[in-house]
Amino acid sequence: MSDETPRPGDLLVRTGAIVFLVGALATLATVAPLFIGAHPLPPAAYFVCMLMGVGFVIAAAGVLRSVAEQRRQGRQTAPR
């Protein structure tokens, strides 16, 4: 384990990465039948593929939150 203190936005980035990976796996699962000649999966599987975009947005929000916190801390410590 890391002894680094968690920063604002870290949890959002991790959550976004997990959601993105679930969407990526769903995308692989829905595309695979097209290559092997099997019947396509039901439409619900294609909706799960949209989690890739949702995960990306969640992770981006975490990065933006981290940037905002760093800027806020920079303004507080900057000489006036």
All heavy atoms as a GROMACS GRO file, in nm:
protein
  586
    1MET      N    1   0.083  -0.118   0.000
    1MET     CA    2   0.000   0.000   0.000
    1MET      C    3   0.087   0.124   0.000
    1MET      O    4   0.196   0.126   0.051
    1MET     CB    5  -0.091   0.002   0.122
    1MET     CG    6  -0.208  -0.091   0.105
    1MET     SD    7  -0.347  -0.070   0.215
    1MET     CE    8  -0.377   0.098   0.228
    2SER      N    9   0.032   0.229  -0.052
    2SER     CA   10   0.103   0.356  -0.057
    2SER      C   11   0.076   0.436   0.070
    2SER      O   12  -0.034   0.432   0.126
    2SER     CB   13   0.055   0.435  -0.179
    2SER     OG   14   0.110   0.563  -0.178
    3ASP      N   15   0.176   0.508   0.114
    3ASP     CA   16   0.158   0.593   0.232
    3ASP      C   17   0.125   0.736   0.191
    3ASP      O   18   0.122   0.827   0.273
    3ASP     CB   19   0.281   0.590   0.322
    3ASP     CG   20   0.408   0.632   0.248
    3ASP    OD1   21   0.402   0.644   0.124
    3ASP    OD2   22   0.510   0.653   0.314
    4GLU      N   23   0.098   0.756   0.062
    4GLU     CA   24   0.063   0.887   0.011
    4GLU      C   25  -0.080   0.922   0.052
    4GLU      O   26  -0.170   0.838   0.046
    4GLU     CB   27   0.074   0.887  -0.142
    4GLU     CG   28   0.052   1.022  -0.204
    4GLU     CD   29   0.071   1.017  -0.355
    4GLU    OE1   30   0.155   0.940  -0.401
    4GLU    OE2   31  -0.001   1.090  -0.423
    5THR      N   32  -0.103   1.045   0.092
    5THR     CA   33  -0.237   1.086   0.133
    5THR      C   34  -0.324   1.104   0.008
    5THR      O   35  -0.278   1.158  -0.093
    5THR     CB   36  -0.232   1.218   0.212
    5THR    OG1   37  -0.172   1.318   0.132
    5THR    CG2   38  -0.154   1.200   0.341
    6PRO      N   39  -0.447   1.059   0.015
    6PRO     CA   40  -0.536   1.076  -0.102
    6PRO      C   41  -0.568   1.224  -0.124
    6PRO      O   42  -0.593   1.299  -0.030
    6PRO     CB   43  -0.660   0.997  -0.065
    6PRO     CG   44  -0.655   0.977   0.081
    6PRO     CD   45  -0.511   0.989   0.123
    7ARG      N   46  -0.566   1.263  -0.249
    7ARG     CA   47  -0.596   1.402  -0.286
    7ARG      C   48  -0.738   1.410  -0.339
    7ARG      O   49  -0.796   1.309  -0.377
    7ARG     CB   50  -0.496   1.448  -0.391
    7ARG     CG   51  -0.353   1.454  -0.340
    7ARG     CD   52  -0.260   1.507  -0.448
    7ARG     NE   53  -0.274   1.431  -0.571
    7ARG     CZ   54  -0.178   1.355  -0.623
    7ARG    NH1   55  -0.063   1.343  -0.563
    7ARG    NH2   56  -0.198   1.291  -0.735
    8PRO      N   57  -0.794   1.529  -0.340
    8PRO     CA   58  -0.928   1.545  -0.396
    8PRO      C   59  -0.930   1.500  -0.543
    8PRO      O   60  -0.842   1.533  -0.620
    8PRO     CB   61  -0.955   1.695  -0.386
    8PRO     CG   62  -0.863   1.744  -0.280
    8PRO     CD   63  -0.743   1.655  -0.286
    9GLY      N   64  -1.028   1.424  -0.578
    9GLY     CA   65  -1.043   1.376  -0.714
    9GLY      C   66  -0.987   1.237  -0.738
    9GLY      O   67  -1.017   1.176  -0.840
   10ASP      N   68  -0.906   1.185  -0.646
   10ASP     CA   69  -0.847   1.052  -0.664
   10ASP      C   70  -0.954   0.944  -0.673
   10ASP      O   71  -0.945   0.853  -0.756
   10ASP     CB   72  -0.750   1.019  -0.552
   10ASP     CG   73  -0.617   1.090  -0.566
   10ASP    OD1   74  -0.595   1.155  -0.670
   10ASP    OD2   75  -0.535   1.080  -0.472
   11LEU      N   76  -1.053   0.952  -0.588
   11LEU     CA   77  -1.158   0.851  -0.587
   11LEU      C   78  -1.238   0.855  -0.718
   11LEU      O   79  -1.275   0.750  -0.773
   11LEU     CB   80  -1.251   0.870  -0.468
   11LEU     CG   81  -1.362   0.766  -0.451
   11LEU    CD1   82  -1.300   0.628  -0.431
   11LEU    CD2   83  -1.452   0.802  -0.336
   12LEU      N   84  -1.262   0.975  -0.770
   12LEU     CA   85  -1.334   0.987  -0.897
   12LEU      C   86  -1.254   0.925  -1.011
   12LEU      O   87  -1.310   0.859  -1.098
   12LEU     CB   88  -1.365   1.133  -0.928
   12LEU     CG   89  -1.482   1.195  -0.853
   12LEU    CD1   90  -1.489   1.345  -0.882
   12LEU    CD2   91  -1.611   1.129  -0.894
   13VAL      N   92  -1.124   0.946  -1.010
   13VAL     CA   93  -1.040   0.890  -1.117
   13VAL      C   94  -1.041   0.738  -1.110
   13VAL      O   95  -1.055   0.670  -1.212
   13VAL     CB   96  -0.896   0.946  -1.108
   13VAL    CG1   97  -0.804   0.874  -1.204
   13VAL    CG2   98  -0.895   1.096  -1.136
   14ARG      N   99  -1.028   0.683  -0.990
   14ARG     CA  100  -1.030   0.537  -0.976
   14ARG      C  101  -1.165   0.479  -1.016
   14ARG      O  102  -1.173   0.377  -1.085
   14ARG     CB  103  -0.997   0.498  -0.833
   14ARG     CG  104  -0.853   0.520  -0.799
   14ARG     CD  105  -0.822   0.477  -0.659
   14ARG     NE  106  -0.683   0.507  -0.629
   14ARG     CZ  107  -0.637   0.535  -0.510
   14ARG    NH1  108  -0.720   0.538  -0.406
   14ARG    NH2  109  -0.511   0.560  -0.491
   15THR      N  110  -1.272   0.544  -0.972
   15THR     CA  111  -1.407   0.497  -1.007
   15THR      C  112  -1.428   0.505  -1.158
   15THR      O  113  -1.482   0.412  -1.219
   15THR     CB  114  -1.513   0.582  -0.934
   15THR    OG1  115  -1.489   0.575  -0.795
   15THR    CG2  116  -1.653   0.533  -0.965
   16GLY      N  117  -1.384   0.614  -1.218
   16GLY     CA  118  -1.396   0.629  -1.363
   16GLY      C  119  -1.319   0.524  -1.439
   16GLY      O  120  -1.366   0.472  -1.541
   17ALA      N  121  -1.202   0.487  -1.388
   17ALA     CA  122  -1.122   0.383  -1.454
   17ALA      C  123  -1.192   0.249  -1.447
   17ALA      O  124  -1.194   0.173  -1.546
   17ALA     CB  125  -0.985   0.375  -1.389
   18ILE      N  126  -1.252   0.218  -1.334
   18ILE     CA  127  -1.323   0.091  -1.319
   18ILE      C  128  -1.445   0.086  -1.412
   18ILE      O  129  -1.469  -0.013  -1.480
   18ILE     CB  130  -1.362   0.068  -1.172
   18ILE    CG1  131  -1.237   0.043  -1.088
   18ILE    CG2  132  -1.460  -0.049  -1.159
   18ILE    CD1  133  -1.260   0.046  -0.939
   19VAL      N  134  -1.522   0.195  -1.414
   19VAL     CA  135  -1.640   0.200  -1.502
   19VAL      C  136  -1.598   0.191  -1.648
   19VAL      O  137  -1.661   0.122  -1.728
   19VAL     CB  138  -1.720   0.329  -1.474
   19VAL    CG1  139  -1.831   0.349  -1.575
   19VAL    CG2  140  -1.778   0.327  -1.333
   20PHE      N  141  -1.488   0.258  -1.682
   20PHE     CA  142  -1.436   0.251  -1.820
   20PHE      C  143  -1.398   0.108  -1.856
   20PHE      O  144  -1.430   0.061  -1.966
   20PHE     CB  145  -1.316   0.344  -1.834
   20PHE     CG  146  -1.259   0.347  -1.973
   20PHE    CD1  147  -1.309   0.434  -2.067
   20PHE    CD2  148  -1.156   0.262  -2.010
   20PHE    CE1  149  -1.257   0.437  -2.196
   20PHE    CE2  150  -1.104   0.264  -2.138
   20PHE     CZ  151  -1.154   0.352  -2.232
   21LEU      N  152  -1.331   0.038  -1.766
   21LEU     CA  153  -1.290  -0.100  -1.794
   21LEU      C  154  -1.410  -0.193  -1.810
   21LEU      O  155  -1.408  -0.282  -1.896
   21LEU     CB  156  -1.197  -0.151  -1.685
   21LEU     CG  157  -1.057  -0.091  -1.686
   21LEU    CD1  158  -0.978  -0.139  -1.566
   21LEU    CD2  159  -0.986  -0.125  -1.815
   22VAL      N  160  -1.514  -0.172  -1.730
   22VAL     CA  161  -1.636  -0.252  -1.747
   22VAL      C  162  -1.695  -0.228  -1.885
   22VAL      O  163  -1.735  -0.322  -1.956
   22VAL     CB  164  -1.738  -0.220  -1.636
   22VAL    CG1  165  -1.874  -0.281  -1.666
   22VAL    CG2  166  -1.687  -0.268  -1.502
   23GLY      N  167  -1.699  -0.103  -1.927
   23GLY     CA  168  -1.749  -0.071  -2.061
   23GLY      C  169  -1.662  -0.128  -2.171
   23GLY      O  170  -1.712  -0.175  -2.274
   24ALA      N  171  -1.530  -0.126  -2.150
   24ALA     CA  172  -1.439  -0.182  -2.250
   24ALA      C  173  -1.458  -0.334  -2.263
   24ALA      O  174  -1.458  -0.387  -2.375
   24ALA     CB  175  -1.295  -0.150  -2.213
   25LEU      N  176  -1.475  -0.401  -2.151
   25LEU     CA  177  -1.500  -0.545  -2.156
   25LEU      C  178  -1.633  -0.575  -2.225
   25LEU      O  179  -1.644  -0.671  -2.302
   25LEU     CB  180  -1.498  -0.605  -2.016
   25LEU     CG  181  -1.360  -0.610  -1.949
   25LEU    CD1  182  -1.374  -0.658  -1.804
   25LEU    CD2  183  -1.267  -0.700  -2.027
   26ALA      N  184  -1.733  -0.494  -2.198
   26ALA     CA  185  -1.862  -0.512  -2.264
   26ALA      C  186  -1.849  -0.489  -2.415
   26ALA      O  187  -1.912  -0.559  -2.495
   26ALA     CB  188  -1.966  -0.418  -2.205
   27THR      N  189  -1.767  -0.393  -2.453
   27THR     CA  190  -1.746  -0.368  -2.596
   27THR      C  191  -1.680  -0.487  -2.663
   27THR      O  192  -1.720  -0.528  -2.772
   27THR     CB  193  -1.660  -0.241  -2.614
   27THR    OG1  194  -1.728  -0.130  -2.554
   27THR    CG2  195  -1.635  -0.212  -2.760
   28LEU      N  196  -1.580  -0.543  -2.597
   28LEU     CA  197  -1.515  -0.663  -2.652
   28LEU      C  198  -1.615  -0.779  -2.664
   28LEU      O  199  -1.614  -0.853  -2.763
   28LEU     CB  200  -1.396  -0.704  -2.566
   28LEU     CG  201  -1.275  -0.612  -2.572
   28LEU    CD1  202  -1.172  -0.656  -2.470
   28LEU    CD2  203  -1.217  -0.609  -2.712
   29ALA      N  204  -1.700  -0.792  -2.563
   29ALA     CA  205  -1.797  -0.901  -2.564
   29ALA      C  206  -1.903  -0.883  -2.673
   29ALA      O  207  -1.952  -0.981  -2.730
   29ALA     CB  208  -1.865  -0.912  -2.428
   30THR      N  209  -1.938  -0.760  -2.705
   30THR     CA  210  -2.040  -0.738  -2.807
   30THR      C  211  -1.983  -0.743  -2.948
   30THR      O  212  -2.056  -0.772  -3.043
   30THR     CB  213  -2.112  -0.602  -2.787
   30THR    OG1  214  -2.015  -0.498  -2.782
   30THR    CG2  215  -2.194  -0.604  -2.661
   31VAL      N  216  -1.854  -0.715  -2.963
   31VAL     CA  217  -1.792  -0.718  -3.095
   31VAL      C  218  -1.748  -0.860  -3.132
   31VAL      O  219  -1.748  -0.897  -3.249
   31VAL     CB  220  -1.674  -0.619  -3.101
   31VAL    CG1  221  -1.595  -0.632  -3.229
   31VAL    CG2  222  -1.725  -0.477  -3.086
   32ALA      N  223  -1.711  -0.939  -3.032
   32ALA     CA  224  -1.661  -1.074  -3.058
   32ALA      C  225  -1.756  -1.160  -3.141
   32ALA      O  226  -1.711  -1.228  -3.234
   32ALA     CB  227  -1.627  -1.142  -2.926
   33PRO      N  228  -1.887  -1.161  -3.116
   33PRO     CA  229  -1.976  -1.244  -3.199
   33PRO      C  230  -1.975  -1.205  -3.347
   33PRO      O  231  -1.999  -1.289  -3.433
   33PRO     CB  232  -2.114  -1.222  -3.138
   33PRO     CG  233  -2.089  -1.182  -2.999
   33PRO     CD  234  -1.960  -1.105  -3.002
   34LEU      N  235  -1.944  -1.080  -3.376
   34LEU     CA  236  -1.939  -1.038  -3.516
   34LEU      C  237  -1.822  -1.103  -3.589
   34LEU      O  238  -1.830  -1.129  -3.710
   34LEU     CB  239  -1.928  -0.885  -3.524
   34LEU     CG  240  -2.042  -0.806  -3.461
   34LEU    CD1  241  -2.012  -0.658  -3.463
   34LEU    CD2  242  -2.173  -0.835  -3.532
   35PHE      N  243  -1.713  -1.129  -3.517
   35PHE     CA  244  -1.595  -1.190  -3.579
   35PHE      C  245  -1.601  -1.342  -3.584
   35PHE      O  246  -1.541  -1.402  -3.672
   35PHE     CB  247  -1.468  -1.147  -3.504
   35PHE     CG  248  -1.434  -1.002  -3.524
   35PHE    CD1  249  -1.438  -0.913  -3.419
   35PHE    CD2  250  -1.399  -0.954  -3.649
   35PHE    CE1  251  -1.407  -0.780  -3.436
   35PHE    CE2  252  -1.368  -0.821  -3.669
   35PHE     CZ  253  -1.372  -0.734  -3.562
   36ILE      N  254  -1.672  -1.402  -3.490
   36ILE     CA  255  -1.677  -1.548  -3.487
   36ILE      C  256  -1.802  -1.604  -3.554
   36ILE      O  257  -1.820  -1.725  -3.561
   36ILE     CB  258  -1.664  -1.602  -3.343
   36ILE    CG1  259  -1.779  -1.553  -3.255
   36ILE    CG2  260  -1.530  -1.566  -3.283
   36ILE    CD1  261  -1.779  -1.614  -3.115
   37GLY      N  262  -1.889  -1.516  -3.602
   37GLY     CA  263  -2.006  -1.560  -3.675
   37GLY      C  264  -2.122  -1.605  -3.588
   37GLY      O  265  -2.212  -1.673  -3.635
   38ALA      N  266  -2.123  -1.570  -3.462
   38ALA     CA  267  -2.232  -1.609  -3.372
   38ALA      C  268  -2.343  -1.504  -3.379
   38ALA      O  269  -2.330  -1.400  -3.443
   38ALA     CB  270  -2.179  -1.620  -3.228
   39HIS      N  271  -2.450  -1.534  -3.310
   39HIS     CA  272  -2.561  -1.439  -3.305
   39HIS      C  273  -2.521  -1.319  -3.219
   39HIS      O  274  -2.454  -1.336  -3.117
   39HIS     CB  275  -2.686  -1.504  -3.245
   39HIS     CG  276  -2.743  -1.610  -3.333
   39HIS    ND1  277  -2.806  -1.582  -3.451
   39HIS    CD2  278  -2.744  -1.746  -3.319
   39HIS    CE1  279  -2.845  -1.695  -3.507
   39HIS    NE2  280  -2.808  -1.797  -3.429
   40PRO      N  281  -2.563  -1.200  -3.258
   40PRO     CA  282  -2.528  -1.082  -3.179
   40PRO      C  283  -2.595  -1.085  -3.041
   40PRO      O  284  -2.698  -1.150  -3.022
   40PRO     CB  285  -2.580  -0.964  -3.260
   40PRO     CG  286  -2.654  -1.020  -3.375
   40PRO     CD  287  -2.636  -1.167  -3.378
   41LEU      N  288  -2.535  -1.016  -2.949
   41LEU     CA  289  -2.590  -1.009  -2.813
   41LEU      C  290  -2.713  -0.919  -2.811
   41LEU      O  291  -2.735  -0.839  -2.902
   41LEU     CB  292  -2.483  -0.954  -2.718
   41LEU     CG  293  -2.361  -1.044  -2.699
   41LEU    CD1  294  -2.259  -0.974  -2.610
   41LEU    CD2  295  -2.399  -1.176  -2.639
   42PRO      N  296  -2.795  -0.928  -2.706
   42PRO     CA  297  -2.915  -0.844  -2.697
   42PRO      C  298  -2.877  -0.696  -2.683
   42PRO      O  299  -2.764  -0.662  -2.645
   42PRO     CB  300  -2.986  -0.895  -2.572
   42PRO     CG  301  -2.887  -0.974  -2.497
   42PRO     CD  302  -2.785  -1.021  -2.593
   43PRO      N  303  -2.972  -0.609  -2.713
   43PRO     CA  304  -2.944  -0.464  -2.708
   43PRO      C  305  -2.893  -0.415  -2.571
   43PRO      O  306  -2.819  -0.317  -2.564
   43PRO     CB  307  -3.079  -0.400  -2.741
   43PRO     CG  308  -3.151  -0.504  -2.819
   43PRO     CD  309  -3.106  -0.635  -2.764
   44ALA      N  310  -2.930  -0.482  -2.464
   44ALA     CA  311  -2.884  -0.437  -2.332
   44ALA      C  312  -2.732  -0.440  -2.324
   44ALA      O  313  -2.671  -0.355  -2.258
   44ALA     CB  314  -2.944  -0.526  -2.224
   45ALA      N  315  -2.669  -0.534  -2.391
   45ALA     CA  316  -2.523  -0.542  -2.389
   45ALA      C  317  -2.461  -0.420  -2.457
   45ALA      O  318  -2.355  -0.372  -2.416
   45ALA     CB  319  -2.478  -0.670  -2.459
   46TYR      N  320  -2.527  -0.370  -2.559
   46TYR     CA  321  -2.475  -0.252  -2.628
   46TYR      C  322  -2.488  -0.127  -2.540
   46TYR      O  323  -2.406  -0.037  -2.548
   46TYR     CB  324  -2.546  -0.232  -2.762
   46TYR     CG  325  -2.509  -0.339  -2.862
   46TYR    CD1  326  -2.588  -0.452  -2.877
   46TYR    CD2  327  -2.394  -0.328  -2.937
   46TYR    CE1  328  -2.553  -0.551  -2.966
   46TYR    CE2  329  -2.358  -0.427  -3.027
   46TYR     CZ  330  -2.438  -0.538  -3.041
   46TYR     OH  331  -2.404  -0.638  -3.128
   47PHE      N  332  -2.589  -0.124  -2.456
   47PHE     CA  333  -2.603  -0.011  -2.364
   47PHE      C  334  -2.494  -0.013  -2.258
   47PHE      O  335  -2.447   0.092  -2.214
   47PHE     CB  336  -2.741  -0.009  -2.300
   47PHE     CG  337  -2.850   0.030  -2.395
   47PHE    CD1  338  -2.950  -0.060  -2.428
   47PHE    CD2  339  -2.852   0.156  -2.453
   47PHE    CE1  340  -3.050  -0.025  -2.518
   47PHE    CE2  341  -2.951   0.192  -2.543
   47PHE     CZ  342  -3.051   0.102  -2.575
   48VAL      N  343  -2.451  -0.132  -2.218
   48VAL     CA  344  -2.342  -0.142  -2.121
   48VAL      C  345  -2.212  -0.089  -2.182
   48VAL      O  346  -2.126  -0.036  -2.112
   48VAL     CB  347  -2.327  -0.288  -2.070
   48VAL    CG1  348  -2.210  -0.302  -1.976
   48VAL    CG2  349  -2.455  -0.334  -2.003
   49CYS      N  350  -2.198  -0.099  -2.312
   49CYS     CA  351  -2.079  -0.046  -2.379
   49CYS      C  352  -2.066   0.105  -2.359
   49CYS      O  353  -1.955   0.159  -2.361
   49CYS     CB  354  -2.085  -0.075  -2.528
   49CYS     SG  355  -2.075  -0.248  -2.570
   50MET      N  356  -2.176   0.172  -2.338
   50MET     CA  357  -2.172   0.316  -2.317
   50MET      C  358  -2.104   0.355  -2.187
   50MET      O  359  -2.075   0.471  -2.165
   50MET     CB  360  -2.314   0.373  -2.323
   50MET     CG  361  -2.377   0.362  -2.458
   50MET     SD  362  -2.540   0.436  -2.457
   50MET     CE  363  -2.606   0.371  -2.607
   51LEU      N  364  -2.079   0.256  -2.102
   51LEU     CA  365  -2.008   0.286  -1.978
   51LEU      C  366  -1.865   0.333  -2.003
   51LEU      O  367  -1.806   0.397  -1.917
   51LEU     CB  368  -2.007   0.164  -1.886
   51LEU     CG  369  -2.141   0.128  -1.822
   51LEU    CD1  370  -2.126   0.002  -1.739
   51LEU    CD2  371  -2.192   0.243  -1.737
   52MET      N  372  -1.811   0.304  -2.120
   52MET     CA  373  -1.677   0.354  -2.151
   52MET      C  374  -1.677   0.506  -2.148
   52MET      O  375  -1.590   0.567  -2.086
   52MET     CB  376  -1.631   0.304  -2.289
   52MET     CG  377  -1.585   0.163  -2.291
   52MET     SD  378  -1.532   0.108  -2.454
   52MET     CE  379  -1.383   0.201  -2.476
   53GLY      N  380  -1.773   0.565  -2.214
   53GLY     CA  381  -1.781   0.712  -2.216
   53GLY      C  382  -1.813   0.769  -2.079
   53GLY      O  383  -1.757   0.871  -2.039
   54VAL      N  384  -1.900   0.702  -2.006
   54VAL     CA  385  -1.936   0.748  -1.871
   54VAL      C  386  -1.813   0.743  -1.780
   54VAL      O  387  -1.786   0.837  -1.705
   54VAL     CB  388  -2.051   0.664  -1.814
   54VAL    CG1  389  -2.076   0.697  -1.668
   54VAL    CG2  390  -2.177   0.682  -1.896
   55GLY      N  391  -1.736   0.635  -1.789
   55GLY     CA  392  -1.616   0.622  -1.708
   55GLY      C  393  -1.514   0.728  -1.743
   55GLY      O  394  -1.447   0.784  -1.654
   56PHE      N  395  -1.502   0.759  -1.870
   56PHE     CA  396  -1.409   0.864  -1.913
   56PHE      C  397  -1.450   0.999  -1.855
   56PHE      O  398  -1.365   1.075  -1.807
   56PHE     CB  399  -1.405   0.870  -2.066
   56PHE     CG  400  -1.305   0.968  -2.119
   56PHE    CD1  401  -1.171   0.937  -2.122
   56PHE    CD2  402  -1.346   1.092  -2.164
   56PHE    CE1  403  -1.079   1.027  -2.170
   56PHE    CE2  404  -1.255   1.183  -2.212
   56PHE     CZ  405  -1.120   1.151  -2.216
   57VAL      N  406  -1.578   1.028  -1.857
   57VAL     CA  407  -1.627   1.156  -1.802
   57VAL      C  408  -1.604   1.162  -1.651
   57VAL      O  409  -1.563   1.266  -1.598
   57VAL     CB  410  -1.776   1.176  -1.838
   57VAL    CG1  411  -1.837   1.292  -1.762
   57VAL    CG2  412  -1.791   1.198  -1.987
   58ILE      N  413  -1.628   1.053  -1.581
   58ILE     CA  414  -1.606   1.050  -1.435
   58ILE      C  415  -1.459   1.073  -1.404
   58ILE      O  416  -1.424   1.151  -1.315
   58ILE     CB  417  -1.656   0.916  -1.375
   58ILE    CG1  418  -1.807   0.906  -1.385
   58ILE    CG2  419  -1.612   0.903  -1.230
   58ILE    CD1  420  -1.862   0.769  -1.349
   59ALA      N  421  -1.370   1.004  -1.477
   59ALA     CA  422  -1.227   1.021  -1.454
   59ALA      C  423  -1.182   1.164  -1.487
   59ALA      O  424  -1.101   1.222  -1.415
   59ALA     CB  425  -1.148   0.920  -1.536
   60ALA      N  426  -1.235   1.220  -1.594
   60ALA     CA  427  -1.201   1.357  -1.630
   60ALA      C  428  -1.247   1.455  -1.523
   60ALA      O  429  -1.177   1.552  -1.491
   60ALA     CB  430  -1.261   1.394  -1.765
   61ALA      N  431  -1.363   1.430  -1.464
   61ALA     CA  432  -1.412   1.515  -1.356
   61ALA      C  433  -1.318   1.506  -1.235
   61ALA      O  434  -1.292   1.607  -1.168
   61ALA     CB  435  -1.554   1.474  -1.316
   62GLY      N  436  -1.266   1.387  -1.208
   62GLY     CA  437  -1.170   1.372  -1.099
   62GLY      C  438  -1.042   1.449  -1.125
   62GLY      O  439  -0.986   1.511  -1.034
   63VAL      N  440  -0.995   1.445  -1.248
   63VAL     CA  441  -0.873   1.520  -1.283
   63VAL      C  442  -0.898   1.669  -1.269
   63VAL      O  443  -0.815   1.743  -1.215
   63VAL     CB  444  -0.827   1.483  -1.426
   63VAL    CG1  445  -0.718   1.578  -1.474
   63VAL    CG2  446  -0.779   1.340  -1.430
   64LEU      N  447  -1.012   1.716  -1.317
   64LEU     CA  448  -1.043   1.858  -1.306
   64LEU      C  449  -1.058   1.901  -1.160
   64LEU      O  450  -1.016   2.012  -1.123
   64LEU     CB  451  -1.170   1.891  -1.384
   64LEU     CG  452  -1.158   1.880  -1.536
   64LEU    CD1  453  -1.293   1.905  -1.602
   64LEU    CD2  454  -1.054   1.977  -1.588
   65ARG      N  455  -1.114   1.814  -1.078
   65ARG     CA  456  -1.126   1.847  -0.936
   65ARG      C  457  -0.988   1.855  -0.870
   65ARG      O  458  -0.963   1.944  -0.789
   65ARG     CB  459  -1.211   1.742  -0.866
   65ARG     CG  460  -1.234   1.773  -0.721
   65ARG     CD  461  -1.331   1.676  -0.660
   65ARG     NE  462  -1.345   1.709  -0.518
   65ARG     CZ  463  -1.408   1.635  -0.432
   65ARG    NH1  464  -1.467   1.525  -0.471
   65ARG    NH2  465  -1.415   1.670  -0.306
   66SER      N  466  -0.900   1.768  -0.909
   66SER     CA  467  -0.764   1.770  -0.856
   66SER      C  468  -0.690   1.896  -0.900
   66SER      O  469  -0.621   1.960  -0.820
   66SER     CB  470  -0.688   1.646  -0.904
   66SER     OG  471  -0.555   1.649  -0.860
   67VAL      N  472  -0.707   1.933  -1.025
   67VAL     CA  473  -0.645   2.056  -1.076
   67VAL      C  474  -0.698   2.178  -1.002
   67VAL      O  475  -0.621   2.267  -0.963
   67VAL     CB  476  -0.667   2.068  -1.228
   67VAL    CG1  477  -0.631   2.206  -1.278
   67VAL    CG2  478  -0.588   1.963  -1.302
   68ALA      N  479  -0.829   2.183  -0.982
   68ALA     CA  480  -0.889   2.296  -0.912
   68ALA      C  481  -0.835   2.308  -0.769
   68ALA      O  482  -0.806   2.418  -0.721
   68ALA     CB  483  -1.040   2.284  -0.911
   69GLU      N  484  -0.819   2.195  -0.702
   69GLU     CA  485  -0.766   2.196  -0.565
   69GLU      C  486  -0.621   2.242  -0.563
   69GLU      O  487  -0.581   2.319  -0.476
   69GLU     CB  488  -0.780   2.058  -0.502
   69GLU     CG  489  -0.732   2.051  -0.360
   69GLU     CD  490  -0.810   2.141  -0.265
   69GLU    OE1  491  -0.928   2.166  -0.290
   69GLU    OE2  492  -0.751   2.185  -0.164
   70GLN      N  493  -0.542   2.198  -0.659
   70GLN     CA  494  -0.403   2.240  -0.665
   70GLN      C  495  -0.391   2.389  -0.693
   70GLN      O  496  -0.305   2.457  -0.637
   70GLN     CB  497  -0.328   2.160  -0.771
   70GLN     CG  498  -0.302   2.016  -0.732
   70GLN     CD  499  -0.234   1.938  -0.842
   70GLN    OE1  500  -0.197   1.992  -0.946
   70GLN    NE2  501  -0.218   1.809  -0.819
   71ARG      N  502  -0.477   2.441  -0.779
   71ARG     CA  503  -0.476   2.585  -0.806
   71ARG      C  504  -0.516   2.664  -0.682
   71ARG      O  505  -0.459   2.768  -0.652
   71ARG     CB  506  -0.570   2.618  -0.922
   71ARG     CG  507  -0.522   2.562  -1.054
   71ARG     CD  508  -0.620   2.590  -1.162
   71ARG     NE  509  -0.571   2.706  -1.235
   71ARG     CZ  510  -0.644   2.777  -1.318
   71ARG    NH1  511  -0.770   2.745  -1.337
   71ARG    NH2  512  -0.593   2.879  -1.380
   72ARG      N  513  -0.616   2.611  -0.610
   72ARG     CA  514  -0.662   2.677  -0.488
   72ARG      C  515  -0.548   2.681  -0.385
   72ARG      O  516  -0.525   2.783  -0.321
   72ARG     CB  517  -0.784   2.605  -0.433
   72ARG     CG  518  -0.855   2.679  -0.322
   72ARG     CD  519  -0.985   2.608  -0.279
   72ARG     NE  520  -1.071   2.577  -0.393
   72ARG     CZ  521  -1.111   2.455  -0.428
   72ARG    NH1  522  -1.069   2.351  -0.359
   72ARG    NH2  523  -1.189   2.435  -0.531
   73GLN      N  524  -0.477   2.570  -0.371
   73GLN     CA  525  -0.366   2.566  -0.276
   73GLN      C  526  -0.253   2.657  -0.322
   73GLN      O  527  -0.186   2.721  -0.240
   73GLN     CB  528  -0.314   2.424  -0.262
   73GLN     CG  529  -0.404   2.333  -0.184
   73GLN     CD  530  -0.353   2.190  -0.179
   73GLN    OE1  531  -0.252   2.157  -0.241
   73GLN    NE2  532  -0.424   2.105  -0.106
   74GLY      N  533  -0.231   2.666  -0.452
   74GLY     CA  534  -0.127   2.754  -0.505
   74GLY      C  535  -0.157   2.900  -0.479
   74GLY      O  536  -0.067   2.979  -0.448
   75ARG      N  537  -0.283   2.938  -0.488
   75ARG     CA  538  -0.321   3.077  -0.459
   75ARG      C  539  -0.304   3.109  -0.312
   75ARG      O  540  -0.270   3.220  -0.276
   75ARG     CB  541  -0.466   3.099  -0.501
   75ARG     CG  542  -0.483   3.120  -0.648
   75ARG     CD  543  -0.622   3.174  -0.678
   75ARG     NE  544  -0.662   3.120  -0.807
   75ARG     CZ  545  -0.768   3.043  -0.828
   75ARG    NH1  546  -0.845   3.009  -0.729
   75ARG    NH2  547  -0.795   3.000  -0.949
   76GLN      N  548  -0.331   3.011  -0.227
   76GLN     CA  549  -0.320   3.035  -0.082
   76GLN      C  550  -0.175   3.049  -0.039
   76GLN      O  551  -0.145   3.124   0.053
   76GLN     CB  552  -0.387   2.921  -0.003
   76GLN     CG  553  -0.537   2.922  -0.015
   76GLN     CD  554  -0.600   2.802   0.055
   76GLN    OE1  555  -0.529   2.714   0.103
   76GLN    NE2  556  -0.732   2.799   0.060
   77THR      N  557  -0.084   2.979  -0.101
   77THR     CA  558   0.057   2.983  -0.060
   77THR      C  559   0.138   3.085  -0.138
   77THR      O  560   0.252   3.110  -0.103
   77THR     CB  561   0.123   2.844  -0.079
   77THR    OG1  562   0.114   2.806  -0.215
   77THR    CG2  563   0.054   2.742   0.009
   78ALA      N  564   0.081   3.144  -0.242
   78ALA     CA  565   0.155   3.242  -0.323
   78ALA      C  566   0.173   3.370  -0.242
   78ALA      O  567   0.083   3.415  -0.171
   78ALA     CB  568   0.079   3.270  -0.452
   79PRO      N  569   0.292   3.431  -0.257
   79PRO     CA  570   0.313   3.560  -0.188
   79PRO      C  571   0.228   3.668  -0.249
   79PRO      O  572   0.202   3.670  -0.368
   79PRO     CB  573   0.462   3.587  -0.209
   79PRO     CG  574   0.500   3.504  -0.327
   79PRO     CD  575   0.406   3.388  -0.331
   80ARG      N  576   0.185   3.759  -0.164
   80ARG     CA  577   0.096   3.867  -0.213
   80ARG      C  578   0.167   3.997  -0.219
   80ARG      O  579   0.247   4.043  -0.161
   80ARG     CB  580  -0.025   3.877  -0.123
   80ARG     CG  581  -0.106   3.752  -0.135
   80ARG     CD  582  -0.224   3.755  -0.040
   80ARG     NE  583  -0.279   3.622  -0.036
   80ARG     CZ  584  -0.402   3.594  -0.066
   80ARG    NH1  585  -0.484   3.689  -0.100
   80ARG    NH2  586  -0.446   3.474  -0.062
   0.00000   0.00000   0.00000
